[in-house]
Amino acid sequence: MRVVGENILMRTLGGVVVVSLLALGLGAPSANAGNGASTLGDQQSGSAADSGESLGDDAGGIPDASGVDGGADTPTTASPLPVAASLQKRVSESTGSATASAKTLRSYLKSRDKVRAKKRKTYRVTPSTKPTKKGYKNTNYRKSKGYNKYTKHYYMLRSYLERIEKNGGGVLVLKKGVYLVPGALYVPKNTTIRLEKGAVVRKTRVTHTAKVKVSNALFQTIRPSKGLKNGKSAKYRYSGYKGEKNITITGKPGSVIDLNNIAWAHGIVIGHAQRVTVKGISFIRANRAHYIELDASKQVVIDSNSFGPVGKDTCRCKEAVNLDTPDRIIGGFPFAWSAQDKTANDTVVVTRNGFNGTEVGVGTHNFSANKVGSSYVQIYHRRITVSGNTFTNIKGRYAVHVMQWDKATVANNTVDKVVQTSGIERGIVVDGSRDLLISKNVIMNVPRAIELRVTTTGANALFYGYSVNYVSEIDFSSWQTNIISKVDESFIRWATGVPGEDLKRRIAIPCVKSCGVPAKYKYVQTYIIPEPEPTPEPGGGTGGDAGAGTDTGTGSGGDTGGATGTSDGGSQ
């Protein structure tokens, strides 16, 4: 390992390389520095820490005792760490490479969509269009006992998606108007859904009939012939990345997916899918749920959408775009058509979106692990890129929440205001990572800019262990490329040990205006690279539960652990 700076003291502690940063101008230790330890973070004196809240609905009250050091010691302060020119170049090259890869994937999926559109039939509908009779089993839905003014749009859209499945693919264009949808719309492979200007797809719960089963999610990536079976046997469930492929849901300016302030309603659920694009849509009025739920999927692009204000949730942790794993224990994806096989996401691009008034913009709030022998090996989402997005007036704990991401990039984003309620809100928080580049972000009007923590995934899965951040030299150097202003703390908090065994590390980063408290050090500041364990491949492992999800109720489920999960089975 090459270390920034000169006259570096190196030693090994339990397989962990420890490099003193005293030579880097990061301050001297106090008299009791040598053997000091603290909790995960040090409790903020006189502040309302959010230790009573959970990271996720099912997290069981994960403590967050990471406030500003209120100790009586006289700490030293430090300036931002100078980065060698060679490392600056490597950070720029890595950031550019990640951005270029994201652009390449966007272009690739766009070109595939154009080719498919030329080969497949296009259906154009309005709110007054009647259901086609050439859908699933050639059913005439107009004669169904459930067909009425509250369900007619649902039946119409469902019938055309069934017809597209029978044809092996197609394009469904929704023209201007409001479409009221109480039930689930299942999207098959090779499908493009286009919302024209003025097209509004609105979630409802009113049916005035028992024949239509109300769902918590509007669009779901599973073909109708399987989705309508409600996962009643394994052959109707998806696992791994073996679900639908080649799906695009796109909109022109003025197109809207409206969740109508309905509790636990999701806009788009993407699971076990490959090559999916969501682009150009305005998402509005979520309430205690995610606009987009993304699990067990590969090559997904979420591009140029806007995500509007949401209803308040007690955990303040609901991501507009949520990356999760189908895992019965944590309840991350309790849909009946999904095997609970703990498949992670691989190759996801979230770019050029606007997040305004959401609780969290993009992120993960639970993680999974597979049992290997007598222990558990944690699973990582891989190749996640969050770039070129704007986060404003964020109402939750943070704009971006990284949890168990590998080979990921968070770059060139702008975070402007995370609403302060407890004084420890962050722009970017990281709870477990490998090869994570955090570079060239602009972060302002937030108590804390960036924080790396060690945590668990909640009371139901404490045996999964702690998430740990494996920070390489280039990862460490990338922190200095971020620009912060109007913050309470002009440094990064970096926890490297489990609660009770962590030294207090504060890494100063460039601050240009209203910089608040400078980095203060009670203990020797160190640059630590833990020896990483082997990274498991994403997908189901020996510890996975391959059963179906548990979304059989109609209660306030979402991703709350499955017992009161969403009602997203087949609509009859």
N, C-alpha and C positions, 0 to 999 in steps of 0.2 A: 504494500500500500504506500503510495506517495502522499506526503502530507504538506499542506500549505504552510509556509513559514520556515524559520530556521531555529536551530538550537532546541529542537523538540525532544521532550522527555517521553520515551515510550516504555510501556510495561504491559504485561498481560495479567488480567484478572479473570480467572474462571473462563478462559477461552475468548475473552473480549479484549480487543485491542483498545488501549486507552492512550490518548495523545493529549498532553497538556497544551492548552492554548495560551499559557502565560506569555510565551514568546510572540504571540500574535497581537499583544496589546489588549487582551480581553480581561485584564485586571488581575490583582493578586488575591490570594485567599486570606480569610480572616484567621485568627489564631486557632480556631477549632475546625479548620477546614479539612484536615486530613481524613478523618473517619466519619464525617457528618453524613447524615441521611435525612430524607424527608419523605413525606407522602408523595403520591403521584404528582401533585402540584402543591404549592403551599397555600393554605387557606387565606383568603383576603380578609384583612382586618376591617371589621365594621361594614362589610358589604353583604348583600343578599346573594350568596352563591346558589347555584342551581343544583345543589346536591340532592334535593328532594325530588328531582324530576328524572325520568328515564330517557335514554337516548332513543328508544323506540317504544311503541305501545306495550310490548311484552318484555321490556328490558329490566323490569324489576327494580328500578331505582338505582341506576348506575351513579355512583358518587362522582362529583366534579369539584374537587377541592383544590382548584388550581388558581387561586387568587394571587394578588401581588404580595410579596414577602412583607409581613408586618413585624419582623423580628427587630430586636434592639441592637443588633450588630451594626457597625459602621461599614457598609459595603463600598467597594470601589465601583466606578462606572467605566464604560467602554464605548469606543467608537465602532462603526461598522467595520467588519473584517475586510481588509484589502484582498482582492482576488487576483491571482497571477494572470498575466495576459493569456497564457496557454489554456488556463481553465476557463477564462472568459470566452475564448474561442470555442472550446468544447461545449460550453453551455449554449452558446448561440447556435452552433451546428446541430446540437441535439434538439433544441427547440424548433429550429427550422426544419429538421428532418421529420419531427412529429407533426408539424403543421402541414408539411408537404404530403405526408402519408394520409392525413385526414382529407386533404383536398383530392388526392388520388382516389380514395374510397368514395367520396361524394360523386366524383365524375363517373366512376365505374358503375355505381348503382343507377345514376341518372341515364347513362347510355343504355344499360340493360332495360330500363323502364321504357325508353323510347322504342327499342326494338320490339318489346312485347306488345306495346300499344298498336304498332303497325300490323302485327300478326293476329291480334285478338279483336273481338267484336266490342264496340262501344255502345253502352246504354245510357241515355240521357233522361233524367227524371226531374219532376217538379213535385211540390207537395200535393198536387192534385192527380198525379199519376196513380193508376190502379196497379195492384199486384199482378205480376206476370203469372200465367198458368203453367209455365215451363220450368218451375223450380223443383225443389225437393219432392220427389214422388208425384210430380205434376199436380200438386194440390191447388185447388181454387180457394185461396184464402178469403176471398170476398164472401164466400158462403160459410166460413168458419163462425162458430158461435162466439168466438172471442173478437171478431172483427167489429169495431165501432169507431167513432170519431176520435177516441183517445188512443187507439192502437193501430189505426190504418197506416200511418207512416212506418211504424215498425214492421208491419206485415209486408208493406210494399218494398222497403229496402231489403228485408230478409229474403223475399222471393227472388230479387235480382242477384243477390249474393249466392243464393242456391243455384241459380241458372248459370252464373259464372263458374261455379264449381263443376257443374255438369259439362261445361264447355272446355274445361281445363285451363281457364283463365279468362280475363277480360277487363274492361274499363267501365267503371260506374261513375257517371258525372252527375253531381247534385247541383241543380240550377238554383237561382235565387229563391229564397223562401225559408220558412221555419219548419223543421222536421222534428216532431215530438216522438221520442223513443223511450219507452219504458223497459223493453227487454234487451237482451244481448244480441248484438250483430256480429256474427261469426264470419271471419274473413279468410277465404281459402288462398291457396298458393296462386302465384302468377296473377295477382289482382292489383289494379290501380284504382283508388278512390280519389276523385278530384272534386273539391268543393269550389264552386264558382263564387265570384264576388256577391256578397249578400246571402250566401247559403249559411244557415245556422242549424247545427244538429244539437238539439237540446235534450238533456236527460230529464226524464219524468218518472214518477212513481204511480201516477193515476192511470188505472186501466178500466175500472168499472166492470171487470170480468175476472173470473178465476181461471180462465183458459190461458192467460198470458202471465208467465212467471216474471216478476220484476227482477231486474239484475242490478248489480252495483257498478257494472262497467259497460260502457257503450260499445266500443269495438274490441274484439278479442281475436288473436291470431290463431284460429283453429277453423278448419273447414266445417260448414254447417252440418254435414252428415255425421261428423264426430261430436261436435259441440252439443248438438241436440240430444245426444245420448247421455249427457251429464256424467260422463266418466264411470258409468255403472259397471264396467269391466275393464281389464287392462288394455284390451285392444282399442279402446276408445280414449286412451290416455297417451300423452306424448312424454318422451324422456330425452335426455341429452339435447342434441341439436337436430333431432329427427322430426321436427314439426313442419310447419309451413315455410315456404321459401318465396322470395321475390314478391314482396308486398310493398306498395307505396301508398301512403295517405298524404295527400298534398292539397294545398289551398291557395287560391289567389288572394290578394289583399282584400280585406273585408269579409273573409270566411271565418267562421267561428265554431268551436266546440264549446258548448255552454253546459256546465255541470249543475247549474240552477240552484246552487247553495244546498244541494242535497247531501246530507251526511254520508260519508264513506263512498261517494260516487267517484269512479275513475273515468278518464277520457278514453285512453287507449291502453290496452294490456297486451304486451308483447312477451310471449313465452315459448321457449324451445324452438325458436325461429331463426332463419338465416336470411341475410340480405333484405333488410327492412329500412325504409326511409319514411320519416315524418317531417314534412317541410311546409313552411309558409302559412301556418294556421294560428289563429288567435285563440288561446285557451283561457276561459274565464270562469269565475265563481266556483272554485273547488271548496270543499268544506270537510276538513279532517281526512283528506285522502290525497292521492297523487294524481296529477294530470296524466302522467305517463308512468306506467309500471313496467319495468324491464327486467326480465329474469331469464336465465338459461338461454341466452341468444347470442348470435355471432354475426358480425358485420352489420351493425346498426348505425344509422346516421340520423341525428335529430338536429335539424338545420333551419335557421331563419324563422323560428316560431316566436310568438310572444306569450308569456305566461303571466296572467293577471293576479290581482289580490285574492286572498283566500280567507275562508272563515277561520276563526281562532281555535287552535287545538291546545289542550293542556300541556302536551309534551313539547310544543313549539319545535317539532322536529320533522314535520311532513315535507318531504322533498317534492318539488314540482316534477322533477324527473328522478325516479327512484331506481337504483340498481340493487337487486336482491337475488337471493337463491331460493329455490323451492325446497324447503326444509321443514318437516313437520314440527320439529322442536322449537324453532324460532317463529314459525308461522309466517314466513316471508311471502309465500305465494300459495294461498290456500284454495286454488281453483280446482274443481273436481276433475278437470281434464288433464291435470298435470301430475306426473309422478313426482313424489317428494324425494328426488335423487340428488339434491344439492349441487346441481350443475351451475357453474358460475358463468358470467358474461365474458365474452372474448371479442375484442376489436369493436369498440363503441366510440363514436365521435359525437360530441355535443358541441355545436359551434354556431356562432353568429345569432344566438338567441337573446331575447330580452326577458329578464325576470324582474317584475315590479310588484312588490307587496306580497310575495310568496313567503312561506315560513322558512324554507331552505330552498335554494335554487336547484342544485344537483347533488346527489350523494347517495350514501349507503348508511343505514343505521343498525344493521345486524350482520353477523358473519357466521359461516358454517365451518365445520371441521369433519373430517373422516377418521374413523377409528382405525388405527394401524397397530396391531398387536394390543398392548395394554394402554396405549396413549392415543391422543388425537392430534392429527396434522391439519392445520388450518388451510382453508381454500381461499384462493385469491381471484378476484376479477382481474382480467389481464388486458393490456393494451387499451386503456381507457384514455381518451383525449378530451379535455374540456378547454376549449380555446376560443378567443374572440367573442366571448359573451359579455353582457352587461347585467349587473345585479344592482338594483336600486330599491331602497326602502324595504329591505328584507326584515320580516317580522319575527323570525325565529332566532335560533342560536347562531347560525352561520350561513354564509352564502354558498360555500362548497364544503361538503363533508366527505372526505376520503376515508374509507374503511376497508382494509384488506384489498388494496389495489396493487397490482404488479406491472412494471413496465408502463407506467402511466405518466401523463403530462397534464399539468394545469398551468396554462400559459396565456399571456396576452389578454387576460380578462380585466374588466373594470368593476370594482366593487365600490359603490357609493352609498353608504349608509346601511348599517345593520342597526335596527331600532334598539336602543339601550333600555333594558329593564332591570338587569341584575349587575351590569358593569363588567361582565366577562364574556360578552358576545364576541365572535370572531369573524374575520373575513373568510379564512380558510382554516379548517381544523382537520387533522390527520390522525386517525386511530388505526394504525397498522398499514404498512406499505413496504414495498421493495422497488428500487429503481424508480422513484417518484421525482419527477422534475417539476419544481414550482418556480416558474421564471417569468419575468417581464410582466407581472401583474401590477395594476395600479389599485391600491386599496386605501380608502379614505372614509372618514366619518364612521369609525367603528372603534370600540374600546380596545380590542386586540386584533392585530393584523393576521398573524399566523400562529398556530399552536400545534405541536406534535405531542400526542398523549399515549399512554398505555392504559388499556381498558379491557373489559370483558364484553360479551354480547348479551348479558342479562341473566336474571336469576334462573331462568329455565335451562340455561346452557353454560353454567359456570365451568363445567368439565371440559368445555372447548378451550379453556385457557385464556391467556392474555394476548391481545394483539400488540405487536411490537413493530417499531419503525426501523428498518434496516437502511441506513443512510450511507450512501457512497460518497466519495470525495466530490464528484461532480454534482450530486444531489445537494450536498452541503453548500457548495459554491453557488449553485443556482439561486439560493435564497437572497444573495446580495444583488441580484438583478431586479428585484421587486422594488417598487417605489411606494412609500406610504406617506400619508399626511392626515392631520386632524385625528390623531389616535391618542389613547390614554397611555399606551406602552409602545415605545419605539424599539422593540426587540421581539424576537421569536422565542416562545417557550418551547423547550425541547425535553421531554421526559424520556429517559432511557431505561428505567427500572420499574419494577412493579411497586405498587403503593407500599411505603415503608422502607424501600431500598433505593430510592432515587436521589441523585444529587440534583441541586437546583441549577439548571442551565438556562442562561439567557443570552441569545445570540443577537447582537445588535445588527440592524439592517438600515439602509438609507431612508431617512425621513426628511421631507422638504419643508413642512409647515405644521405648526401646532403639534409638536412631537410628543408632548406629555412626558411621562416618566422615562428616563433613560435606563438602559440595562444596568441592573444592580446585582452584585454577586456576593453571596454569602460563603460559597464553597469554591474550590478550584474548578474552573471551567474546562471541560474536556470535550474532545471530539471523539466519539465512540462509534465504531462500526462493529455491531454484533456479528458473530459468525452465523450466517443464515442456515436454517434447515432446508432440506430439499423442498422445492415448490411442487405440490401435487398438480397434476394436470386437471384443468377444469372438467367437471362432469361428475357423474355418480361414482361413489367410492364404496369401500367395504363397510363404511358406517352409514350409508344412505338408507333411507326408508323409501322403498319404491312404491308405496301405496299412493292412493289418490289424495288430493287435497280434501279439506273438510269444510268447504263452503256450502253447506247444506241448509243453513239458516238464512233468515232475512234480517238479522240483527245488525249491530254496529260493528261489523267485522273489519273490513279492510285487511291490513296485514297485522292483525292483533293477536295472532297465535292460533287461529284456526277454529277454536271452540265456538266462537260467535262470528265465524267468517262470512264472507260475502256470499250472497245468493246469486251465483253466476252460472247456474246450470242451464239446461236447454229450456227454451220457451216453447210452450205447447199451443 
